[in-house]
Amino acid sequence: MCCVTNTLYRLNLAEEGINHECKLCNQMFDSPAKLLCHLIEHSFEGMGGTFKCPVCFTVFVQANKLQQHIFAVHGQEDKIYDCSQCPQKFFFQTELQNHTLSQHAQ
């Protein structure tokens, strides 16, 4: 199993069977990896169906391919969106928004 597949596999198993909600649209997913892919799709709504890496600007036609690329090529240090309430960082603003709504909403 390659490192990308292994990372995605562990991300899927990390909380298997637990529902993961997109706080932006209330859609539910059965794994954190599927939620992340969905949040990537939110990031590029209305942009012609392409998904651009926020770090190196490589363009993909599928959100899951961009997700795989990020896991394979970019590390924690490349995350550009910082949570102002905790140490977590994110690649996409929609990830940060979802995190803030799910973890820090009062």
LINTA-V792177 format. One record per run of one state. SS is the DSSP state (2 for helix, 1 for strand, 0 for the rest). FROM is the first residue (numbers start at 1). TO is the last residue. Records with the same first field share a line. If there is no record, write none. Layout:
SS->FROM-TO  FROM-TO
//
This chain:
0->1-2  15-19  22-27  30-31  44-50  53-58  61-62  74-75  79-80  83-88  91-92  104-106
2->3-14  32-43  63-73  76-78  93-103
1->20-21  28-29  51-52  59-60  81-82  89-90
//
